[in-house]
Amino acid sequence: MRKVLYFIFLIPLLGFSQIPAGYYDGTAGLAGYALKSKLHDIISAHQISWHYSDLPSIYNQTDIDRYYDFDASNNTYLLDIYSCNPGGTTAYHYTNQQMIGSANAEGLGWNREHQMPQSSFNSNYPMYSDLFYVIPTDARINQLRSNYPYGIGVTSPPSQVYYTFTNGSKQAKNATPNSPYTGRVYEPHNAFKGDIARSLLYYVVRYEGKLNSFNYYNGTSPANDTSPLDGTEEKAYEDWYIAMLLQWHNQDPVSQREIDRNNNVYAVQGNRNPFIDHPEWVSLIWNQTPSTVAPQAIADLNIAQTSAYFVKLNWTPLSDPSVLGYKVYQNGTYIGYSKGNSFYPDRLTPGTLYNFTVKAYNNNYMEAADSNLVSATTLDTDIYAKDLMITKYLEGTSDNKALEITNKTGHPVNLDNYRLSIQFYSGTNYYFPAPFELEGVVENNSTFVVLNPRSTFSCITNSQARFVTAAPQLTFDGSNYVELRYKSSTVDAVGTSGVNNFSTLGNRSLYRNSTVTNPATSFDLTEWTQYPVNYCDGIGILAVSDSNPSAKNDINVYPNPVVGSQLYLNGNQLSSVQKVTILDLSGKILRQESNPFKNKNSISVEGLGSGIYILKVDENAFKFIKK
């Protein structure tokens, strides 16, 4: 084995990190969980989610060993952190072609390892194929690691050291300090403990907002609980696990291998591991002093808006800096949380009485007493859509696949429980593979696109789509049934389940008619206008005529597309607008003005590059194109 340590000594790490200019804008001055949430917003924007079957070929770009077992005459070995032995001789090596399904001994082949077990997120995309913690490892060690957590294993008695692998890593009974878990752990080689810690810390930053829906310790049997997640969105891991990850992060600093891999993954996946770029952020986030005093109770919870399918709750936020957010309860049942001072309970039943309370919680997860209780009876009918809608379906040649989803519900919608699902035929029966999960918030009167990354449409690019994925849901060929789900319930459908849909959907684009105002769980072709294969005009752009169904708001934006430096607005209510914001499709605020139309009717778009943007006018959102 040859170690190329001179790479590390000759090339300064910071000069070689290649962090894109502006990538971490907005993080200055932040610490604690506020920094973690900001990093989540950054690294979740524009990530390309590849198909699980794409990973082996991608590993040729991200995981070739040029650091420990480098051979200039044969530089095709994969770096397997489960078998590589930086302090001695590595017993075997793998090329990309040696992938296998299973093995009864080390050294027979490699396969894809989820450092965070896929059972944690039920094998759903985009988690299922995230390159930052899905890595090539020896198939036998991968099998034996199973879904056991990483940890510090006992050294004796020998009967509790169940397997010792060729590079010195082992599977053993847990001996991690202060851990209630008494089962097995996998302890990696010391040289890769920091790598693993930073991968797992990336995981809980990248998927903040979804962690409470993943499988985590439920409080019944800590001695047997293999999941280190604790069900919180901010702290994310149990205390003993956080302590161990921070210890590993500190004792095994960022290596040149990690820096190079971070850059290579960024090149193909579009996001970065912030703890490789900025190792100091680990301590800034998780080494904070927890509060010892519960927050005050909210006393002014109120109903700001009532509709048929949603209400808007408002309250005055607490000034206590330890407060992380506010838990919302509907008829006594927890339904979600807010980091601000409002929340939209939605998917409600028309003409029904609901009761609401909120509780503030702090960085020690101490909760306030219940707020005042407020009640609202939803309207019997509404001008708004009852849920999100699929409004465009593009089934083009080859990988030209895209879906457009539109929000006309009258309120911002949290996407974290929405999923895209597709039905395949196996030769004997129809089945649904694991879905692709959406995330983030889509504003009212806004639309977004889910796009296959290999598409070559003339009307939209990867950078303009909100979600870019090669997951099964974006590989439809016209024969498939595709649906939008909320958790496990169908919201909207394209095609008919349990049949071959090619005669209806194949080789064509479908655009939802503007007269259709609500999603439908049963597909009706008369709701759609058919266009030729690869037709994609106007995808991802909400027409001004569709921008707001409310008679109270007559604001229009023009010209769209805008060529000059000013975007104009007109409408009777224009002078009462309190705030206008321009955002990119990832939700990043580019500019903002308060009381912008007191003596003018335009907003400057000078300096914006060509592309699609969101203009938010108070609570209403419009999309516009900058040429």
PyMOL commands that set and color helices and strands:
alter all, ss='L'
color gray80, all
select helices_A, chain A and resi 6-10+14-16+32-44+52-62+96-98+118-121+127-129+139-145+158-160+190-206+211-213+222-224+239-251+256-269+274-277+280-286+472-474+502-505+525-527+544-546+574-576
alter helices_A, ss='H'
color red, helices_A
select strands_A, chain A and resi 48-49+110-114+134-138+161-164+170-173+184-187+302-306+311-314+323-330+333-338+342-343+353-362+374-377+389-395+401-407+413-414+418-425+430-431+436-437+441-442+446-451+467-469+481-486+489-494+508-512+528-532+556-558+566-570+579-583+589-594+602-604+611-617+620-626
alter strands_A, ss='S'
color yellow, strands_A
deselect
rebuild
show_as cartoon
